[in-house]
Amino acid sequence: MNQLKLRFLKNQLIEQKAGFAALIILILFILLAIFAFLVPYDPNAIVQPDRLQPPSAAHWFGTDDLGRDYFARALYGARVSLSVGFMAMAISIVVGTAVGTMSAYFGGWFDNFMMRLVDIFMSIPSFFIMLVLNAYLKPGIATIVIIIGFLSWMNISRIVRAETLSIKEREYVLYARVSGQSVFKIITRHIVPNIMPTIIVAATINIAGAIMMESALSFLGLGVQQPNSSWGSMLNNAQGFIGEAPYLALFPGLFILLTVLSFNFLGDVFRAAFEPKINQR
């Protein structure tokens, strides 16, 4: 990413107040997750006498039904939710970029086969597949990351393929091919760097989707297992106490909403910053 693109991105962040606010919110959540260990409470420590205490100076977010500090659990839950989002995004970006670039580069029957394969995957409800796979695999963060990552690459592959179809006909790619460079070198050195802005935009949107999927699985009790927490599992636990302690659902639900909206707003900023340059290439 050269200096001109960085300048476009900076200008977009300044002009779009929502995008700048989204960046601040995401940085804040990431810092809170990283430094969660500074909270003086053990997120898994059960203190029955303190159960279902409302937010106070001692417990900023109150306590849950087992007397655990809800602020500490929210911060450690942020670690899980954000980690799942970033790791699942990394898997889907790698798979989607590999499929999209190779499909467009080789073309012909290989391109037709890969795109029909993508159509098949997209025609099956991903969430249904997640439920089935999660029932047969050992529950845990690694399982959730793998399932989400390998079931969310299809749209990325289509976007990358469309960009690669244009890039592969440019002079520098044709010269690299004639000069005898390997397919791997052409793709990694000449094609992928030039479609990186598109990949970055897709990545920001994909993170938001991954966090939503993890939250949905954990909400159904199929994600992170007790005593560990994620925002989705905290919502799941809050179901039985909506009337008695509504704050149990308020805080994790608000965090999920802010995080997903922030990534979507940030994706819009990246798109607005990069698309003019993409169209001029």
N, C-alpha and C positions, 0 to 999 in steps of 0.2 A: 504494500500500500504506500504510494508515493506521497510527497508533501502536498501536492495539489488536492489529492483525495482527502487527506487529513484536514485541509483547510475547508473543503466543502462540508465535511462532517462537523467541524467546529461551528461553522456558520449555521448549519441546520439546528444544532443543539441550542445555539443562542436564539435563533428565530422561533423555534418551536418550544414554547415554555413547557408543554406537556412532556416532550421528550427529555428535556433537561431535568424536570422533576422525576421522571421515571428513572433516569440514570442515578440520581441522588438516592432514591428509595432502594434501588437494587444494591448500590454500594453499601448503604446502611445495613441492609439485611445480611449481606455477605460478611461484613465486619462483625455484626452481632453473632452470626453463626461461628465465625472463626474464634472469637473471644468469649464464647459461651462458658468456658471453664472458669471465668472470673466471677461468675454468679456464686454467691456463698451457699447455695442450696444444692443438694444432690437431686437431680431430676427424677431419680427412681426411689428415693427414700420415702417409705410409707410412714406417715404420722397420723394415725387415726383420730386423735383428739382435735386435729386441725382441719378435718375434712370439710369441704364445701364452704370455706371462708370466702367472703366477697373480697374484691380488690381493696388493698389497704397499703399503708406505708411499709409494713413488714412483708407483705406478699403483693407485689404490684399488680399481678393478674389474678390474685386470689389463689385458692387451692382446689384440687379436684376431689373426687369422691374417696380417694385414699389418703388425702392430706398432703399430696405432693405439690411442691411449688409450681404453679402453672406458668410463670414467667420462664423459669429454668427449662421446663419441658418444651415450651414454645421455641426457645433458642436452640435447644438440641434437636428439636423437630425440624427447625430450619436447616440444620446441617444435613439431615436425611433428605428432605424434599429438594433442596438445591443441589445436593450431590447427585441424586437420582436424575434430576433434570439435566445437569451438565454432562454426566457420563452417558446417559441414554442419547443425548444429542450428539455426542462425539461418535458413538457407534453408528447412528443413523446417517450422519454426515459422511463418514468414511464409506459405508456401504452404498449410500445413494450416489455419492460422487464417483465411486468406482464403476458402478453399474451405468450411470448416465454418460460418463466420458467414454467408456469402452464401447457402449452401444452405439453412440453417435460416431465414434472414430472409425469403427469397422464397418458399420452400415450393413446394407443387404439383409441376408437371411438372419444374421446374428442380431441385428437391430430389431427386426420384426419379432424374433423369438423372445428377446428380452422385454420388449414393450408389451407383448401379449402376456408374459409372465407377470409383469407389473400390473396389468389390467386384472389378472386373476386375483392377485393379492389385494388389490384395492376393492374388488367386488365383495370380498368377505369382510364382515364387520370386525375390525381389529379388536375392539373391546371384548367381543365374544371369544375370540381366539385367546386373548389374554386370560380370561376367566378359566378356559379349559386348560391351558398350559400351566397356569398357576396352581390348579388343582392337582396336577401330577408331579410338579417340581417342588423341591424343598423351599418353603417360604423364606424370604430374606431379601436384603437389599440387592445382592448380586443377581438374584433371580429376576427381580423387578426391572433392574437396569437392562439385562439381556433381553427380556421379553419386550419391553417398550422400545429399546433400540432397534431390534430386528423386525419390528412391526410398524415402524414410522419412517422408513426411508423412501417409500415409493414416490411421494410428491417431490421429494428432493431430487430423485433420479430423473424425473420428467423435466424439472426446471434446469438441471445441469445439462441434460441431453440437448435441450433447445439452444442453450448458450454454446455448447460444444459444436453443434452443427454449423454455427456461424464462424466460430474461431478456427476450426480445422481447415477452412478454405482460404485463410489468410496467407500472405506470402511467406512469413517467417516459419509457419508450420509446414508449408509445402517445401521450403528449402531444407528444413530439418529432416523431412522424410526423404528427399532426394539425396541428401548428404549421407544417408545410411544410419542415422541415429535410431536407436531402438524405440519401440512403441512406448515402453515404460518411461524412457527419458523424454520423449515428445510430450506425453501426457502430463508428467509431473513438472517439467521445466517450462513448457510453452503454453499448454492449455489451462491447467489448473490455476496457475498464478493470475491469468487473465480473466478467469471467472470467479476469482475469490470474493469480490464484492457481492456477487449473487449468492455465493455460499454463506457469507456472513449474514445476509438478510434472512436466508432460509434457516440458519442456525438459531437466530434469536426467536423466531416464531416457533421453531421446533422445541426449544427449551420450555416455552410456555405450555405447549401441548403435553410434553413429558411430565411436567409438574402436575398438570390436571389429571393425567392418567394415573400417576402414582397416588394422588389424593383420592381418586375414585376407588382404586383397588384397596387402599388402606381403609377408606370409609366403609367398604363392604367387609372388612376384616380379613382381606386376602393379601395385604401388603406387609408392612412392618409389624412384627409381633411384639407383644408385651414382654418385658417392661419398657422396651424402647419406644420412642414416640416419633411420629411425623405429623404434619398438619392434618393429613387425612385421617390418621388413626385417632387423633384428638377429637376430630369432629364425630367420628364413630362413637367414641366413648361419651360424648356430650349428648347423644340422642336421648338417653334416659333421664336427663336432668334439665331439659329445656325450660320447664316451668320453675324449677327450684333454683337453678343456677344458670341463667342464660349466657353469662359471660364465658362459660366453657365452650360454647359454639361461636361466640362473637369473635374472640381473638384469632383462633386459627382460620376461621372463615375469612376474616378481614385480611390476614396475611396472604392467604392464597389469592384473594381477589386483587390485592395490590401488586403482588409479584407477577401474576399473569398479565394484568393490564400494563404493567411497566415494561415487560418484555415485548408486548405487542406494540406499544408506543415507540419503544426503541427500534423495533424492526421497521416501523414507518419512517423514522429518522434516517436510518441506514439506507432505506430504499430511495428516499428523496435525495440523499447526498450522493449516492452512487449511480443512479439510473441515468442522469444526464451525461455522465462520463462514459457509461456503458454504451449509450446510444451514439456517442461520437467516435467510438473506436472504429 
